[in-house]
Each structure stands twice: as C-alpha cells, then as structure tokens.
C-alpha cells in the first residue's frame, strides 16, 4: 500500500502543477513568455510570406509568341495551325488572353483510300472531294488559371521554372470547301462560333522566354464530309418526301482536338523578385 502511494504521488503532483502553472504566470517546459508565443504561432515570423525572394514570372506581365498546332481528330482533311498567342497575367495565377491560327489542310489517309476506290471515276471523286471541309482559321478568347508552379532540376545541374495551367472561354472556326453548291456551303463553310477549353504546361528557359505544350478542344459545328447526314429526316427533306438534300441541318456540334507547341516572350523582360 505504501509503495503504491509513493509511485502515485509524483504523477498527481505533475498534473496539479501543469493545471496551476498558467494562472500563476509560470510557463510549462520552462519557456519564457516570448518563446511561448512563438511556439503557439506568434513571434517574428507571424504573418510573413511562406517563400521569400520568389521570382514572380507571371504577375503583371504580357506573354506573346508564335504557336504551332496539329489537329488530332479530323477524318478527311488534316489541319496544321500556324498562329500566335497573347496573354496578360493579372496575377501570378490568373490571366486573360487568346490565340489565333491559320490552317494548312491536306488529305488524310482515309481520304487517300477513298480516292483509290474511285479509280476511273474522276468526275465523281472531284465532286465528292470538293465538298470536304477545311479548317481555314481557328481562334479562342480565354480565361486562364495557373494552380501549379515550381522548379525542376535536370541532373542536379540545370534548374528551370515551370507551371501548369487550365483555360476555358470562347472558341471559333472558319471553314472552307472547294464547291459552289449553296447546300454544301451551308453545311461546312463560313464562321462557326463555339467554345474552347484545355490545359498546358510552360517551362521557362529564363525570366522572359518560355516553351509551352498545350492540349486544346475547340467545340463548334461542322460537317467534314459535306454530305447528307439527316437521311431524309430534315425539314427540307420531309417537304421533298424524303429526297436527300444537303443543307445547314446536316451540321452538328463537334470536338476539334489540337496538340500545340509555342514559344512565348514575357514583357517586361525582368521578373519581379518578392521580398
């Protein structure tokens, strides 16, 4: 009984001391008032930025440069887009901008196979081929969010800044074909408004030059083949007792995917370094 009391007494005394210490002005673990405040989140670092001497590579800067993109899912006529990109970075994380590009089109492998199947029927093939749509111009106006940025190391010798961004906004395409048929023109020619969204990554060679990769989706109406897709069910076809006709009803909203490269320059040339 006596031995138990000896072991229990020090524990009881320790609990009582910890409870009574703050009201008596005594700080546990021997900390002085200033050190205790620092341990509780105060002190000289309270309210200070998490990172000092950070290079603000985007904040309050313009970004401009050439771009090159490749269409990924066009069935009959490939499109290589040559263009330019412009953005203004409101903060280090948010920016507004856009991209415009001119398209160079050429036949896909599928179109080459179709051409071979029309051997000896050049007139029929010429009529069919003239109705295929080309993407003559593509553009977007975007709002951009950059949630991730950092620094990467190559073989512990070269250190480069990078960031990853998401964007969305207004998108459009201007389509063209090689026919004078007004019905086909209504299906796949002219200005087509829509939407745009995508994601990208930038790697900075220095404070004012960056190389970027981008995946973009332009969503607007098209009819790549220039043919009848409603199969007698459009309003005009019903009026003609189901006789096929190509017109604007043969358009449908489609995704146009692009993989792009760009080289951009930031102005002012020198990035601000945070305190």
Order of alpha helices (4+ residues) and beta strands (2+ residues): alpha-alpha-beta-beta-beta-beta-alpha-alpha-beta-beta-alpha-beta-beta-alpha-beta-beta
